[in-house]
Amino acid sequence: MGIVRSAVTVILVALFAPVLNAQDEFPFGVQKTVSNLMLPMRDGIGIATDIYRPTRFGAPVEDRLPILLQRTPYDKSSQRIVDAAEYFASNGYVVVLQDHRGRYASEGKFTKYLGEGQDGFDSIAHLAQLPYGNGSVGMWGTSYAAHVQANAAKLRPPALSTIVVNMGGMSNGWDHKVRNHGAFEIQQLTWAFRQLSAETDDPIVRKMLDIDSIHHWLTAMPIRKGLNPLSVSPNFEDYILEMMTHGDYDEYWKHLDINWVEYYDQTADIPMLLVSGWYDSYAGGTVHNYNELSRRLESDVHLLMGPWTHGGNTRSYAGHVEFGRDAAIPDFYDHFHLRWFDHYLKDITAERFAKVMVFVMGTGNGEKDENDRLYHGGYWLESATWPLAETDFTPYYLHPDSSLRREVPKVAASSTTYTFDPDNPVQTIGGSFSSTSPVFEPGAYDQREADAVFGATLPYLPLKSRDDVLVFQTAPLETDVTVIGPIKVRLFVASTAVDTDFTAKLVDVYPPTADFPTGFDMNITDGILRARYRDRPDRQEMMSPGEIYEIEITPFPTANVFKKGHRIRIDVSSSNFPRFDVNSNTGEPLGKNRRRIKADNTVYHDA
């Protein structure tokens, strides 16, 4: 773990404050001058495009202005997106909104993630020729609308000048967001169910999805072609089944539109702001992108990490945990972006801001706030590097007595075996993902079953009570321990199965208090590894039952203060459902198994 021994911390009231030059033309009026222009792509498909321009005295401004572009699969006419367009236009930008290929007013066939890079490049090339644009284009957007910015940047469109990638831009879809080190991220399936229900204009399909809900179909995994609710929309069904069954890291996963790792060297050298949250599905990828791009590009690349769930930049809480008023950026979707674009597209001077800005969770009093959330608190920290320069990478070891200590174990032979039953997986209670359905929710939670937890059963005990969850924890800490940086969990394991999963979760253990008499086991970060990919992602290799293997699980990085009196805990198990699909333990092809068997999985903790 990345333990920071001594760090200079700065509480930020504003992450960076602008010093704007006086401009007599502000504020502008706004006019939507173009609606559903079918901008032609290289293959002839038309992409529906709306253009908003600043006006003065009711007429569009004649000056050539920078252009801001958002490309979205979520309907460019939705009020939230239109509000942002009008805001930027009123501040002196030409703003362009597009529906993605095959979505809403655009032509073509939609295949999730694929094709967005080329469409982005072609769109930017067209926009650069607008007579009222100055030839400079910036992009903004969250989630999918952030992802497509990255894809366009990989193709280096000449007019693209800056991007603000908020909670998107996966570094590698094989190890997060689509699959996760071999396991399949169920959030992709819940997204498909939700989007199909939201978009269909067929009342029968909508009623069918109410009856055959995602809640029910999660109990019948894996889904099979033509035999599931998504089959009414073959393009949705096809890409989901491809994601679920395509396991090896090959050309499919190296495609420009779901991979940045393979394309860092060819990415446009432009200013970038990369943003994510500790409880966001892009947390690990965003940090990785920052590290790799910042050392390759001459332009400014900045990293901003908050204590947020997916899209939660304006909120000060995640799940059932409150981080304090300063954790939120209330103006993130307007003024915050405007400062960035004014600086990089209009050369308006901005006050210096750090290359790395992270929110360090912790330091709160642990009491229950007015919304019944645990007050965990925290503070903003600035740095010139990630990991922080003063980081001390510190090993903790699993011990036979279930303790987690700095000392190497001395016992010659010691291990713990548990039975992993695929029909009774460990329940997902929070975490770093972007679920788009009420099946499971991201964020920080007490690791205890409850009514809202999918698969929970009475009497709602904590996960640590399960026989298939191995708990290793420190003694109550004598001083605060600040953990900022990457997390790695290296295990020596064996199994009676030819393939199985291993999971690891980092937990901040609160002692019992009057507000939380059973304590509060707060999830910090977690990860998974499908054993058939333990050595390399591009080739499956089954286990030999009983043989001992060294494996490494890589949860997302984090920043948290484990306060005096708390415990640092690692939970080891073999499932986290429905965040990840459940391994059948049979070694059958991924996403196609018809059998499930129990596996006795062993973790070694000897010298």
SVG drawing of the C-alpha trace seen along z (x, -y; Angstrom):
<svg xmlns="http://www.w3.org/2000/svg" viewBox="-48 -47 58 78">
<polyline fill="none" stroke="black" stroke-width="0.4" points="0.0,0.0 1.1,-3.6 1.6,-4.9 2.3,-8.6 4.6,-9.4 4.7,-13.1 2.8,-15.2 2.0,-18.9 -1.7,-19.2 -3.7,-22.1 -7.4,-22.6 -8.8,-24.0 -11.7,-26.4 -11.6,-26.5 -9.5,-24.1 -8.4,-26.9 -9.6,-30.4 -9.7,-32.4 -8.4,-35.9 -10.5,-36.9 -9.6,-39.7 -12.3,-42.3 -14.4,-41.6 -17.1,-44.1 -19.1,-41.7 -20.2,-39.6 -22.8,-38.4 -24.3,-37.1 -27.7,-35.9 -28.1,-32.5 -29.7,-31.1 -30.0,-27.6 -29.1,-28.3 -28.9,-24.7 -31.1,-21.7 -30.5,-18.1 -28.0,-18.9 -26.9,-15.5 -23.2,-15.9 -21.8,-13.2 -19.3,-10.7 -16.7,-9.0 -19.1,-6.1 -22.0,-8.4 -23.9,-8.0 -25.4,-11.3 -24.8,-12.3 -27.5,-14.6 -26.0,-17.9 -27.3,-21.0 -25.4,-24.3 -25.9,-27.0 -24.3,-30.4 -23.9,-33.5 -26.0,-36.5 -26.0,-40.2 -29.2,-42.2 -30.9,-39.1 -28.4,-38.2 -25.6,-35.7 -22.2,-37.2 -20.1,-37.6 -16.7,-37.1 -15.0,-33.8 -15.1,-32.0 -13.8,-28.7 -16.1,-25.7 -17.1,-23.4 -18.4,-19.9 -20.3,-17.3 -21.1,-13.9 -23.7,-11.9 -25.6,-8.7 -28.2,-10.1 -30.2,-12.5 -28.6,-15.8 -32.0,-17.5 -32.2,-16.5 -32.5,-19.5 -29.3,-19.0 -27.2,-18.9 -29.0,-21.8 -28.6,-23.9 -24.8,-23.4 -24.7,-24.3 -26.6,-27.5 -24.4,-28.4 -21.2,-28.0 -22.7,-29.9 -23.7,-32.8 -20.1,-33.0 -18.7,-33.4 -18.5,-29.9 -20.0,-28.2 -21.5,-25.0 -22.2,-21.8 -24.2,-18.8 -24.4,-15.5 -26.3,-12.3 -24.0,-9.3 -24.3,-7.0 -27.5,-5.0 -28.8,-7.0 -31.9,-9.2 -31.8,-11.5 -28.6,-10.1 -28.4,-7.5 -26.5,-4.2 -26.2,-1.3 -25.2,-1.7 -22.6,0.8 -21.6,-0.3 -18.2,-2.1 -17.1,-1.1 -16.9,-3.6 -16.8,-6.7 -13.2,-7.6 -13.7,-8.0 -17.0,-9.8 -15.4,-12.2 -12.5,-12.8 -14.8,-13.4 -17.1,-15.7 -14.2,-17.9 -12.9,-18.2 -16.3,-19.5 -16.6,-21.9 -13.2,-23.4 -14.5,-24.7 -17.5,-26.6 -17.2,-30.3 -18.1,-31.6 -15.6,-29.3 -11.9,-30.1 -10.8,-26.6 -10.2,-25.5 -12.4,-22.8 -12.6,-21.8 -14.7,-18.8 -16.4,-18.1 -18.7,-15.5 -19.2,-12.8 -19.1,-9.0 -19.8,-8.0 -19.4,-11.6 -16.0,-11.6 -15.0,-8.3 -15.6,-9.6 -13.3,-12.6 -10.5,-10.2 -11.2,-8.2 -11.1,-11.3 -7.8,-12.5 -6.2,-9.1 -6.7,-10.0 -5.2,-13.5 -7.7,-15.7 -5.8,-18.9 -8.5,-21.2 -8.9,-19.5 -7.3,-21.8 -8.3,-20.6 -10.5,-18.0 -12.1,-17.6 -12.5,-13.9 -14.9,-13.5 -15.3,-9.9 -14.6,-8.2 -11.8,-7.3 -11.0,-3.8 -7.4,-2.9 -8.2,0.7 -11.6,2.2 -10.3,5.7 -9.2,4.8 -11.9,2.4 -15.4,1.2 -16.2,4.0 -14.3,7.0 -12.2,6.8 -9.1,9.0 -11.1,11.8 -14.4,11.3 -17.3,9.5 -18.7,6.3 -22.5,6.7 -23.0,2.9 -22.7,3.4 -25.8,5.7 -27.8,3.4 -27.0,0.5 -28.4,2.4 -31.6,3.4 -32.1,-0.2 -31.3,-1.9 -33.6,0.5 -36.4,-0.2 -35.9,-4.0 -35.6,-4.1 -38.2,-1.7 -41.4,-3.2 -43.1,0.2 -45.3,0.4 -45.3,4.2 -41.5,4.3 -41.6,1.9 -44.1,4.1 -42.1,7.2 -39.0,5.6 -41.1,4.7 -42.0,8.4 -38.7,9.9 -36.7,7.3 -32.9,7.3 -33.5,8.3 -34.9,11.6 -32.5,12.2 -29.5,11.8 -30.6,15.1 -30.4,16.8 -26.9,16.0 -25.4,16.3 -27.9,15.1 -28.1,17.0 -28.6,15.7 -32.2,15.4 -33.4,16.6 -33.3,13.4 -35.2,10.0 -32.4,8.2 -33.1,10.4 -35.9,7.9 -33.0,5.6 -30.3,7.6 -27.7,4.9 -27.9,4.6 -27.9,8.4 -24.9,8.9 -22.5,6.5 -23.4,7.7 -22.8,11.3 -19.5,10.4 -18.4,8.6 -19.5,11.5 -17.9,14.3 -14.7,12.6 -12.2,13.3 -8.7,13.2 -6.9,9.8 -6.5,9.7 -7.4,7.4 -10.9,7.0 -9.8,5.5 -7.0,3.5 -9.6,1.7 -9.0,-2.1 -12.4,-2.7 -12.1,-0.6 -8.4,-0.9 -6.0,-3.8 -2.9,-1.8 -2.1,-0.8 -2.5,-4.3 -0.8,-6.6 2.1,-7.4 -0.2,-8.6 -2.5,-10.7 -2.9,-14.4 -0.5,-16.6 -3.2,-18.9 -4.1,-20.1 -6.2,-17.5 -8.1,-17.5 -8.7,-13.9 -11.3,-13.6 -12.7,-10.7 -13.7,-9.6 -12.5,-7.0 -15.9,-5.2 -16.1,-5.6 -15.7,-2.8 -13.0,-4.8 -10.9,-5.5 -8.0,-3.1 -8.1,-3.9 -8.1,-7.7 -5.0,-7.5 -3.2,-5.2 -4.1,-7.5 -2.7,-10.5 0.6,-8.8 1.2,-7.6 0.0,-10.7 1.6,-13.3 5.1,-11.8 4.5,-11.6 2.8,-14.9 4.4,-18.4 1.0,-20.0 -0.6,-20.3 -2.2,-17.2 -3.9,-17.4 -5.5,-14.9 -8.5,-15.5 -9.8,-12.8 -12.6,-13.3 -14.5,-11.0 -17.2,-10.6 -19.3,-8.0 -19.9,-8.1 -21.0,-11.6 -21.1,-12.7 -18.7,-15.7 -21.3,-18.1 -22.1,-15.8 -20.2,-15.6 -21.2,-12.0 -20.9,-8.6 -23.3,-5.9 -23.9,-6.1 -20.8,-8.1 -20.4,-11.9 -17.1,-13.6 -17.9,-17.2 -18.9,-20.3 -15.5,-20.9 -15.7,-17.5 -18.2,-18.7 -17.6,-21.1 -21.0,-22.7 -20.1,-24.5 -18.3,-21.6 -20.6,-21.4 -20.5,-25.1 -18.1,-27.6 -15.4,-25.0 -15.3,-23.9 -15.5,-27.5 -12.3,-28.4 -10.5,-25.6 -11.8,-26.5 -11.3,-30.2 -7.7,-29.5 -6.8,-27.0 -9.1,-28.3 -9.1,-32.0 -5.8,-32.5 -7.5,-34.1 -5.1,-34.0 -5.9,-31.5 -4.3,-31.2 -1.7,-28.3 -3.2,-25.0 -1.5,-21.8 -0.9,-18.9 -2.5,-16.5 -5.5,-17.4 -6.8,-14.5 -9.3,-14.3 -8.0,-12.4 -10.9,-10.7 -10.9,-10.4 -10.3,-12.8 -14.0,-13.0 -15.5,-12.3 -17.5,-9.2 -20.8,-10.5 -24.1,-10.2 -25.1,-13.4 -28.6,-14.8 -29.0,-12.4 -28.0,-9.3 -24.7,-9.1 -21.4,-8.4 -19.3,-11.6 -15.9,-10.4 -14.6,-13.8 -11.4,-14.5 -9.4,-17.2 -8.0,-18.3 -4.3,-17.7 -2.1,-19.1 0.9,-17.4 3.2,-17.6 3.2,-13.8 1.3,-10.6 2.1,-8.7 3.1,-11.4 6.8,-12.0 7.0,-11.2 5.1,-7.9 6.6,-4.9 5.4,-1.7 4.6,0.5 3.9,4.2 1.4,5.7 1.3,9.5 -1.5,12.0 -1.0,14.0 -2.4,17.4 -4.3,15.6 -6.2,13.5 -4.1,10.5 -2.7,8.0 0.8,6.9 4.0,5.3 6.0,8.3 6.6,11.3 4.9,14.5 7.2,17.0 5.0,20.1 6.5,22.8 3.1,24.1 -0.2,22.3 -3.3,21.8 -7.0,21.2 -9.5,23.0 -13.0,21.9 -15.8,23.3 -16.8,21.0 -20.4,21.8 -21.4,20.1 -25.0,20.5 -24.4,18.4 -22.0,15.6 -20.9,12.8 -23.1,9.8 -22.0,6.5 -22.3,3.7 -21.0,0.6 -17.8,0.1 -16.3,-1.6 -18.6,-1.1 -21.3,-3.0 -24.5,-0.9 -27.4,-2.4 -30.1,-0.5 -31.2,0.0 -29.9,3.5 -26.7,2.4 -25.3,-1.0 -21.8,-2.4 -20.1,-4.2 -19.1,-3.6 -21.2,-1.5 -21.1,0.5 -20.3,4.0 -23.5,5.5 -26.5,6.9 -29.7,4.8 -33.0,4.6 -31.5,2.8 -28.7,5.3 -29.3,7.6 -29.3,11.2 -29.4,10.3 -31.0,12.7 -32.3,12.3 -31.0,11.7 -28.8,9.3 -25.4,10.1 -22.1,8.3 -20.1,9.9 -17.3,10.7 -19.6,13.3 -19.6,15.4 -17.5,18.6 -16.3,17.8 -14.9,14.3 -11.4,14.4 -10.8,11.4 -7.3,10.1 -7.1,6.9 -4.6,4.9 -4.9,4.2 -6.6,0.9 -4.2,-1.7 -2.1,-3.7 -1.7,-6.6 -3.4,-7.8 -2.2,-6.0 -2.6,-7.9 -2.8,-5.6 -2.5,-7.4 -1.6,-5.6 -1.8,-2.3 -2.9,0.9 -1.7,4.4 -2.8,7.6 -0.4,10.5 -1.7,13.9 -0.5,17.5 -3.5,19.7 -4.7,23.1 -8.1,24.5 -9.8,27.8 -11.2,26.3 -9.5,25.7 -10.7,22.1 -12.0,19.8 -12.0,16.2 -10.2,14.4 -11.3,11.1 -9.8,8.6 -11.3,5.6 -9.7,2.9 -11.8,1.9 -11.6,-1.0 -13.0,0.5 -14.7,-1.9 -15.0,-0.9 -18.5,-0.8 -20.0,-4.2 -23.3,-5.5 -24.3,-6.3 -23.1,-3.0 -23.2,-0.5 -22.0,2.4 -19.2,0.3 -19.0,-0.6 -16.9,1.5 -16.3,-1.0 -15.3,0.3 -12.4,-1.7 -11.4,0.2 -11.6,3.7 -10.5,5.9 -10.9,9.3 -8.8,11.8 -10.1,14.7 -7.5,17.4 -7.3,18.6 -5.7,15.2 -3.4,15.2 -0.2,15.1 -1.2,13.1 -4.3,11.6 -4.0,12.8 -4.0,16.6 -6.1,18.8 -4.4,21.4 -6.4,23.6 -5.2,24.4 -4.0,27.8 -6.1,28.7 -4.1,28.5 -1.1,26.7 -0.1,23.4 0.0,20.3 1.1,16.7 -1.4,14.2 -1.8,10.4 -5.1,8.5 -5.0,4.8 -7.8,2.8 -8.2,-0.8 -5.9,-3.3 -7.2,-5.3 -6.6,-8.1 -7.8,-7.5 -6.7,-8.3 -7.2,-5.3 -7.6,-7.1 -6.2,-6.2 -8.4,-3.5 -9.6,-2.2 -8.3,1.0 -7.0,1.6 -8.7,4.7 -8.4,6.9 -11.2,9.2 -10.4,12.1 -13.1,14.2 -14.1,15.5 -17.1,13.5 -18.7,10.0 -22.1,10.3 -23.7,8.6 -20.8,6.2 -19.0,9.1 -20.3,12.3 -19.9,15.4 -17.3,18.0 -18.8,21.4 -15.5,23.1 -15.9,25.5 -13.5,24.0 -16.2,23.9 -15.9,21.1 -16.6,17.7 -20.3,16.6 -21.4,20.0 -21.3,22.3 -24.2,24.6 -22.8,26.1 -21.7,24.8 -19.7,26.6 -18.4,25.7 -14.6,25.1 -12.5,25.3 -10.1,22.4 -7.0,22.0 -5.1,18.9 -1.6,19.5 -0.1,17.3 3.1,18.9 6.7,17.9"/>
</svg>
